Amino acid sequence: MHGEWAMSDVVPRKGPLSGVKVLDLSRLAPGPYCTMLLADMGAEIIVVGGGSGSLPIGALARGKTFINLDLKSEDGKIAFRTLVQDADVLVEGYRPGVAARLGIGYAALAELNPGLIYCSLTGYGQSGPLSQEAGHDINYLALSGALGAFGPLNEAPMLPLNLLADFAGGSLFAVIGILAALNERGTSGKGQYIDAAMVDGCLSLMTMHFSDWGQPVLPARGDGLLTGSAPFYRCYACSDGKFIAVGALEDRFFFNLWNALGFEDEAPQHLDRRSWASMTQRFTTAFMLRSRDEWVSHFRGKDACVSPVLAPDEALNYPHNAHRHPYAKPGVAVEAPLMAHSVEPVPVEDNTDRSRAVLSRAGLADEIVDGAIPKDLLITGLSWPPM
């Protein structure tokens, strides 16, 4: 080993991944969110920038150290290989084949460090007819069949932001793979390659709904039990223009909902579609009688699965969320799941370039450090936010 990694001024946090060292070469949301979750569990993250691409996303920078390397220069390659020799995990999001052409593919780096866990996080995966195609969350969601199930009946599909493909199908599945590989390495001592594709993750997330598609529970887009067409599982406008979310699927929750709304007649069989039209009309009229927050107070303790629909600028300050995440603020992701080690404030985002400090403490000579750090950074990708 050439030396120890240098972390930022924030002392590495204790946690189940304390001591695990991660190199992050990714740019747009999925990779940075993946490595931020690893940082939350105690891993030490060094983000390696410097090539053409995008600037770091500030909201996903928590708990990381940032450096810049010219991976096309000899000094840059020497510096990078030095860091790899002491790394446990590497995360990259290049198109398939790019990392290998740069000399930093899995085969080359595994020779340097056989215990390295190398995760390639891409949209379409490392193989297949579309592996070289460009795409974003909407494209991966479309290919997985999920987008075809979202939105109103007989209208265009609607987008759930970039939550599903980028973060759920991408970041979270990558984290699962990395944690599994770290566990397996504890037994075998060997690293491994992880091909994490966002389309694959979304296909997995759709497992239950593939079986439901075309059945009474999900006959078509915008129609079915969980799509918003069922009157007991949808959102309703309130008198103040805000919305309330109702999720009274089970009998007892539905009966509690019915009674709490003040209906004096017997509750109908809520799964009988023949009652849905009239039920929707009655619920729509009832919820317009009070404001959203008045309904929240009214339903508290009634076990009817009723919640306020919060705008993003309301969510972090909502009493329940603020109680569980007192340090949360806009631009800083909430830690989840809460674990025993999470007793200290999360380190704030810090994009300061610490290239020289990290490389020097890794044991590299000054002339190598000088040659490894790029003189001009070429930003060709999409910086976030773009406007």
VENVENBEL-V393705 format. One record per residue. N is the residue number from 0. SS is DSSP state (alpha for helix, beta for strand, coil for the rest). D_CENTER is the distance of its C-alpha to the mean C-alpha in whole Angstrom. Layout:
[[N | SS | D_CENTER] [N | SS | D_CENTER]]
This chain:
[[0 | coil | 33] [1 | coil | 34] [2 | coil | 33] [3 | coil | 30] [4 | coil | 27] [5 | coil | 27] [6 | coil | 24] [7 | coil | 24] [8 | coil | 26] [9 | coil | 23] [10 | coil | 25] [11 | coil | 22] [12 | coil | 21] [13 | coil | 22] [14 | coil | 20] [15 | coil | 20] [16 | coil | 19] [17 | coil | 21] [18 | coil | 23] [19 | coil | 20] [20 | beta | 20] [21 | beta | 18] [22 | beta | 18] [23 | beta | 15] [24 | coil | 17] [25 | coil | 14] [26 | coil | 14] [27 | coil | 11] [28 | alpha | 8] [29 | alpha | 6] [30 | alpha | 9] [31 | alpha | 9] [32 | alpha | 5] [33 | alpha | 7] [34 | alpha | 10] [35 | alpha | 9] [36 | alpha | 9] [37 | alpha | 12] [38 | alpha | 14] [39 | alpha | 13] [40 | coil | 15] [41 | coil | 18] [42 | coil | 17] [43 | beta | 19] [44 | beta | 17] [45 | beta | 19] [46 | beta | 17] [47 | beta | 20] [48 | beta | 21] [49 | coil | 24] [50 | coil | 24] [51 | coil | 24] [52 | beta | 20] [53 | coil | 18] [54 | coil | 18] [55 | coil | 15] [56 | coil | 13] [57 | alpha | 15] [58 | alpha | 12] [59 | alpha | 10] [60 | coil | 13] [61 | coil | 14] [62 | coil | 16] [63 | beta | 16] [64 | beta | 20] [65 | beta | 20] [66 | beta | 23] [67 | beta | 24] [68 | coil | 26] [69 | coil | 28] [70 | coil | 27] [71 | coil | 30] [72 | coil | 33] [73 | alpha | 35] [74 | alpha | 34] [75 | alpha | 30] [76 | alpha | 30] [77 | alpha | 32] [78 | alpha | 30] [79 | alpha | 27] [80 | alpha | 29] [81 | alpha | 30] [82 | alpha | 26] [83 | alpha | 25] [84 | alpha | 28] [85 | coil | 27] [86 | coil | 23] [87 | coil | 22] [88 | beta | 18] [89 | beta | 18] [90 | beta | 14] [91 | beta | 15] [92 | coil | 14] [93 | coil | 18] [94 | coil | 20] [95 | coil | 21] [96 | coil | 25] [97 | alpha | 24] [98 | alpha | 23] [99 | alpha | 26] [100 | alpha | 28] [101 | coil | 27] [102 | coil | 29] [103 | coil | 25] [104 | coil | 24] [105 | alpha | 24] [106 | alpha | 28] [107 | alpha | 29] [108 | alpha | 27] [109 | alpha | 27] [110 | alpha | 31] [111 | alpha | 30] [112 | coil | 28] [113 | coil | 29] [114 | coil | 26] [115 | coil | 23] [116 | beta | 20] [117 | beta | 19] [118 | beta | 16] [119 | beta | 16] [120 | beta | 12] [121 | beta | 14] [122 | coil | 14] [123 | coil | 17] [124 | coil | 17] [125 | coil | 20] [126 | coil | 23] [127 | coil | 24] [128 | coil | 26] [129 | coil | 23] [130 | coil | 21] [131 | coil | 23] [132 | coil | 22] [133 | coil | 20] [134 | coil | 17] [135 | coil | 14] [136 | alpha | 11] [137 | alpha | 15] [138 | alpha | 17] [139 | alpha | 14] [140 | alpha | 14] [141 | alpha | 18] [142 | alpha | 19] [143 | coil | 17] [144 | coil | 19] [145 | coil | 17] [146 | alpha | 17] [147 | alpha | 21] [148 | alpha | 21] [149 | coil | 19] [150 | coil | 22] [151 | coil | 25] [152 | coil | 28] [153 | coil | 30] [154 | coil | 28] [155 | coil | 25] [156 | coil | 22] [157 | coil | 19] [158 | coil | 16] [159 | coil | 13] [160 | coil | 12] [161 | coil | 9] [162 | alpha | 7] [163 | alpha | 8] [164 | alpha | 8] [165 | alpha | 6] [166 | alpha | 3] [167 | alpha | 5] [168 | alpha | 8] [169 | alpha | 7] [170 | alpha | 5] [171 | alpha | 6] [172 | alpha | 9] [173 | alpha | 10] [174 | alpha | 10] [175 | alpha | 12] [176 | alpha | 14] [177 | alpha | 15] [178 | alpha | 16] [179 | alpha | 18] [180 | alpha | 19] [181 | alpha | 20] [182 | alpha | 22] [183 | alpha | 24] [184 | alpha | 25] [185 | alpha | 26] [186 | alpha | 29] [187 | alpha | 29] [188 | coil | 29] [189 | coil | 27] [190 | coil | 24] [191 | coil | 23] [192 | beta | 21] [193 | beta | 17] [194 | beta | 17] [195 | beta | 13] [196 | beta | 13] [197 | alpha | 11] [198 | alpha | 14] [199 | alpha | 15] [200 | alpha | 12] [201 | alpha | 12] [202 | alpha | 16] [203 | alpha | 15] [204 | alpha | 14] [205 | coil | 17] [206 | alpha | 19] [207 | alpha | 21] [208 | alpha | 21] [209 | alpha | 23] [210 | alpha | 25] [211 | alpha | 26] [212 | beta | 26] [213 | coil | 29] [214 | beta | 30] [215 | coil | 31] [216 | coil | 28] [217 | beta | 26] [218 | coil | 29] [219 | beta | 27] [220 | coil | 25] [221 | coil | 25] [222 | beta | 27] [223 | coil | 27] [224 | coil | 26] [225 | coil | 22] [226 | coil | 23] [227 | coil | 24] [228 | coil | 28] [229 | coil | 29] [230 | coil | 30] [231 | coil | 29] [232 | beta | 25] [233 | beta | 25] [234 | beta | 25] [235 | beta | 28] [236 | beta | 29] [237 | coil | 31] [238 | coil | 34] [239 | coil | 33] [240 | coil | 30] [241 | coil | 27] [242 | beta | 26] [243 | beta | 26] [244 | beta | 23] [245 | beta | 25] [246 | beta | 24] [247 | coil | 28] [248 | coil | 28] [249 | coil | 30] [250 | alpha | 34] [251 | alpha | 34] [252 | alpha | 31] [253 | alpha | 33] [254 | alpha | 36] [255 | alpha | 35] [256 | alpha | 33] [257 | alpha | 36] [258 | alpha | 39] [259 | alpha | 37] [260 | coil | 37] [261 | coil | 41] [262 | coil | 42] [263 | coil | 45] [264 | coil | 45] [265 | coil | 44] [266 | coil | 40] [267 | coil | 40] [268 | coil | 38] [269 | coil | 35] [270 | coil | 34] [271 | coil | 37] [272 | alpha | 36] [273 | alpha | 39] [274 | alpha | 39] [275 | alpha | 35] [276 | alpha | 37] [277 | alpha | 39] [278 | alpha | 37] [279 | alpha | 34] [280 | alpha | 37] [281 | alpha | 38] [282 | alpha | 35] [283 | alpha | 34] [284 | alpha | 37] [285 | alpha | 37] [286 | alpha | 34] [287 | coil | 35] [288 | coil | 38] [289 | coil | 36] [290 | coil | 33] [291 | alpha | 29] [292 | alpha | 30] [293 | alpha | 33] [294 | alpha | 32] [295 | alpha | 29] [296 | alpha | 32] [297 | alpha | 34] [298 | alpha | 32] [299 | coil | 31] [300 | coil | 32] [301 | coil | 33] [302 | coil | 30] [303 | coil | 30] [304 | coil | 26] [305 | beta | 26] [306 | beta | 23] [307 | beta | 23] [308 | coil | 21] [309 | coil | 20] [310 | coil | 19] [311 | alpha | 16] [312 | alpha | 19] [313 | alpha | 20] [314 | alpha | 17] [315 | coil | 17] [316 | coil | 21] [317 | coil | 22] [318 | alpha | 24] [319 | alpha | 22] [320 | alpha | 18] [321 | alpha | 21] [322 | alpha | 22] [323 | alpha | 19] [324 | coil | 18] [325 | coil | 21] [326 | coil | 19] [327 | coil | 17] [328 | beta | 17] [329 | coil | 16] [330 | coil | 14] [331 | beta | 13] [332 | coil | 10] [333 | coil | 11] [334 | coil | 12] [335 | coil | 11] [336 | coil | 13] [337 | coil | 16] [338 | coil | 18] [339 | coil | 22] [340 | coil | 21] [341 | coil | 19] [342 | coil | 22] [343 | coil | 22] [344 | coil | 21] [345 | coil | 18] [346 | coil | 19] [347 | coil | 18] [348 | coil | 17] [349 | coil | 20] [350 | coil | 20] [351 | coil | 23] [352 | beta | 25] [353 | coil | 26] [354 | alpha | 27] [355 | alpha | 30] [356 | alpha | 30] [357 | alpha | 28] [358 | alpha | 30] [359 | alpha | 33] [360 | alpha | 32] [361 | coil | 31] [362 | coil | 35] [363 | coil | 35] [364 | coil | 38] [365 | alpha | 38] [366 | alpha | 39] [367 | alpha | 36] [368 | alpha | 34] [369 | alpha | 35] [370 | alpha | 35] [371 | alpha | 32] [372 | coil | 30] [373 | coil | 30] [374 | coil | 32] [375 | coil | 31] [376 | coil | 27] [377 | coil | 27] [378 | beta | 24] [379 | coil | 24] [380 | coil | 20] [381 | coil | 18] [382 | coil | 18] [383 | coil | 15] [384 | coil | 17] [385 | coil | 19] [386 | coil | 22]]
